[in-house]
């Protein structure tokens, strides 16, 4: 369940249940407000992101800004979910800033915001290889769905789902475009009539959720994972695509591993990397290829020395650069920790951007600046061609 609170009024102007029979946001607004005040008193300043356990099987992920508090109730926290909640909170603030001092907001104003939330929290999971399944009580959910042309296909899709089907199979069965099927599935999920299991592709980069490793690698194998999948889990590092781990398996074995990884994504034990982490990896790629291209002009030793000096001097103004390591082959990697939040990744990405700008300025003193800029353009282009398309294809 998602609900948004107005920190000034304590009211919850917006909420959405992804599963019927969830939590009353108005009853819980006081609980969340009290927890936030308690944390602020303990820490000495207001925390903009935190979590708390509610009941035996629910965790509240909380993200806030100056007046908006977003709360996502989940079974297990992941950095990917927190990243998506941040986007929802940011969008709500931008969309309804003029109404922040109002006692209430007319629900009719949320039509466009509903679409944003649906896209952010639901649509991204609907890829061609994803499995779509009807929920229990889907008939009642369909009855509550508005009757309109845009929702007719969603109703037909769910009514015909006798067994779980992939999105690509639904495209074939209903002779519709991929976009039309994806939008309709998202509508069905939004109205609690179906749910989607995202099955990763070889292009995906996955990371392990907090405190999940001890469960997945327990010697008793409580999740019933295959040895092949356990071997892949042991190699997940949040920066390497799955094709590096399963590329040599037979197609049947690949399919089994990907299906089991999909189950682990659904349960929250692992997750796709967040947009903020992706930004850090892209910046690392650009820095590495830029340094390599410059070394072909000035020599590896001079570039190594220049980069190392700039890195050491940059830590004072950008402390996150202390996490960056320059290898002998001029590749640059950041030390990433599972406890890092989306905000941490934002700060690290900003530090890497400034680091890159400082290198450009330094090299422009010994090379023609236009030549330096051309090498930088090459680095950006090559990373976009080789690195980003894989993620784009996986996430759609």
SULSULZI-V12916 format. One record per residue. SS is DSSP state (alpha for helix, beta for strand, coil for the rest). PSI is psi in whole degrees, -180 to 180 (NA if undefined). Layout:
SS:PSI ; SS:PSI
//
This chain:
coil:143 ; beta:133 ; beta:149 ; beta:129 ; beta:147 ; beta:113 ; coil:-29 ; coil:-40 ; coil:-19 ; coil:1 ; coil:159 ; coil:94 ; coil:-18 ; beta:139 ; beta:159 ; beta:132 ; coil:121 ; coil:-18 ; coil:128 ; coil:144 ; coil:33 ; coil:-134 ; coil:140 ; coil:113 ; alpha:-33 ; alpha:-37 ; alpha:-32 ; alpha:-9 ; alpha:-39 ; alpha:-38 ; alpha:-47 ; alpha:-42 ; alpha:-43 ; alpha:-41 ; alpha:-41 ; alpha:-42 ; alpha:-40 ; alpha:-45 ; alpha:-40 ; alpha:-38 ; alpha:-39 ; alpha:-46 ; alpha:-31 ; coil:-5 ; coil:159 ; coil:127 ; coil:133 ; coil:-12 ; beta:126 ; beta:178 ; beta:159 ; beta:148 ; beta:136 ; beta:116 ; coil:-159 ; coil:-19 ; coil:21 ; beta:136 ; beta:132 ; beta:120 ; beta:127 ; beta:131 ; beta:137 ; beta:160 ; coil:-150 ; coil:-27 ; coil:-10 ; beta:133 ; beta:117 ; beta:134 ; beta:127 ; beta:120 ; beta:120 ; beta:167 ; coil:-34 ; coil:134 ; coil:140 ; coil:156 ; alpha:-28 ; alpha:-45 ; alpha:-41 ; alpha:-39 ; alpha:-43 ; alpha:-37 ; alpha:-39 ; alpha:-43 ; alpha:-39 ; alpha:-46 ; alpha:-42 ; alpha:-43 ; alpha:-40 ; alpha:-44 ; alpha:-45 ; alpha:-36 ; alpha:-32 ; alpha:26 ; alpha:-40 ; alpha:-14 ; alpha:13 ; coil:-25 ; coil:7 ; coil:150 ; coil:-25 ; coil:161 ; coil:129 ; coil:126 ; alpha:-24 ; alpha:-16 ; alpha:-8 ; alpha:7 ; alpha:-48 ; alpha:-36 ; alpha:-36 ; alpha:-44 ; alpha:-39 ; alpha:-45 ; alpha:-42 ; alpha:-44 ; alpha:-42 ; alpha:-41 ; alpha:-16 ; coil:-51 ; alpha:-35 ; alpha:-18 ; alpha:-14 ; coil:84 ; coil:165 ; coil:-36 ; coil:-3 ; coil:149 ; beta:132 ; beta:132 ; beta:141 ; beta:145 ; coil:157 ; coil:138 ; coil:21 ; alpha:-30 ; alpha:-45 ; alpha:-37 ; alpha:-40 ; alpha:-36 ; alpha:-32 ; alpha:-15 ; coil:137 ; coil:147 ; coil:108 ; coil:163 ; alpha:-37 ; alpha:-22 ; alpha:-3 ; alpha:-45 ; alpha:-39 ; alpha:-42 ; alpha:-43 ; alpha:-40 ; alpha:-49 ; alpha:-42 ; alpha:-31 ; coil:3 ; coil:76 ; coil:-35 ; coil:167 ; coil:139 ; beta:151 ; beta:158 ; alpha:-41 ; alpha:-36 ; alpha:-37 ; alpha:-37 ; alpha:-45 ; alpha:-44 ; alpha:-40 ; alpha:0 ; coil:46 ; coil:165 ; coil:157 ; alpha:-41 ; alpha:-44 ; alpha:-42 ; alpha:-43 ; alpha:-46 ; alpha:-39 ; alpha:-39 ; alpha:-41 ; alpha:-40 ; alpha:-44 ; alpha:-42 ; alpha:-40 ; alpha:-33 ; coil:18 ; coil:24 ; coil:-18 ; beta:167 ; beta:160 ; beta:134 ; beta:113 ; coil:122 ; coil:120 ; coil:162 ; coil:175 ; coil:-19 ; coil:-11 ; coil:150 ; beta:124 ; beta:155 ; beta:162 ; beta:136 ; coil:161 ; coil:131 ; coil:22 ; coil:-21 ; alpha:-39 ; alpha:-28 ; alpha:-47 ; alpha:-30 ; coil:15 ; coil:138 ; coil:-23 ; coil:-7 ; coil:60 ; coil:-21 ; coil:-1 ; coil:39 ; coil:149 ; coil:158 ; alpha:-36 ; alpha:-43 ; alpha:-40 ; alpha:-40 ; alpha:-39 ; alpha:-44 ; alpha:-40 ; coil:-16 ; coil:-6 ; coil:128 ; coil:5 ; coil:14 ; coil:-5 ; coil:135 ; beta:155 ; coil:-26 ; alpha:-25 ; alpha:-19 ; alpha:-27 ; alpha:6 ; coil:-30 ; coil:1 ; coil:157 ; coil:163 ; alpha:-39 ; alpha:-43 ; alpha:-39 ; alpha:-47 ; alpha:-41 ; alpha:-46 ; alpha:-45 ; alpha:-37 ; alpha:-42 ; alpha:-38 ; alpha:-35 ; alpha:-40 ; alpha:-39 ; alpha:-32 ; alpha:-43 ; alpha:-37 ; alpha:-7 ; coil:8 ; coil:-32 ; beta:167 ; beta:161 ; beta:152 ; coil:151 ; coil:164 ; alpha:-37 ; alpha:-40 ; alpha:-40 ; alpha:-41 ; alpha:-39 ; alpha:-45 ; alpha:-37 ; alpha:-43 ; alpha:-38 ; alpha:-43 ; alpha:-47 ; alpha:-45 ; alpha:-44 ; alpha:-46 ; alpha:-32 ; alpha:-45 ; alpha:-41 ; alpha:-42 ; alpha:-40 ; alpha:-32 ; alpha:-26 ; alpha:-19 ; alpha:-47 ; alpha:-12 ; coil:144 ; alpha:-38 ; alpha:-44 ; alpha:-41 ; alpha:-40 ; alpha:-45 ; alpha:-44 ; alpha:-48 ; alpha:-42 ; alpha:-40 ; alpha:-46 ; alpha:-39 ; alpha:-46 ; alpha:-40 ; alpha:-22 ; alpha:-15 ; coil:-33 ; coil:-44 ; coil:-25 ; coil:82 ; alpha:-27 ; alpha:-16 ; alpha:-16 ; alpha:-15 ; alpha:-3 ; beta:137 ; beta:134 ; beta:120 ; coil:168 ; coil:-28 ; coil:12 ; coil:12 ; coil:145 ; beta:130 ; beta:146 ; beta:146 ; coil:113 ; coil:137 ; coil:146 ; coil:-19 ; coil:-5 ; coil:136 ; coil:167 ; alpha:-36 ; alpha:-39 ; alpha:-43 ; alpha:-36 ; alpha:-46 ; alpha:-39 ; alpha:-41 ; alpha:-41 ; alpha:-40 ; alpha:-40 ; alpha:-37 ; alpha:-45 ; alpha:-38 ; alpha:-44 ; alpha:-44 ; alpha:-39 ; alpha:-37 ; alpha:-43 ; alpha:-45 ; alpha:-42 ; alpha:-43 ; alpha:-24 ; coil:-14 ; coil:-18 ; coil:-5 ; coil:163 ; coil:131 ; alpha:-37 ; alpha:-36 ; alpha:-40 ; alpha:-44 ; alpha:-38 ; alpha:-41 ; alpha:-37 ; alpha:-41 ; alpha:-40 ; alpha:-45 ; alpha:-45 ; alpha:-44 ; alpha:-45 ; alpha:-36 ; alpha:-38 ; alpha:-40 ; alpha:-41 ; alpha:-29 ; alpha:-51 ; alpha:-40 ; alpha:-34 ; alpha:-45 ; alpha:-40 ; alpha:-41 ; alpha:-38 ; alpha:-39 ; alpha:-22 ; coil:NA
//
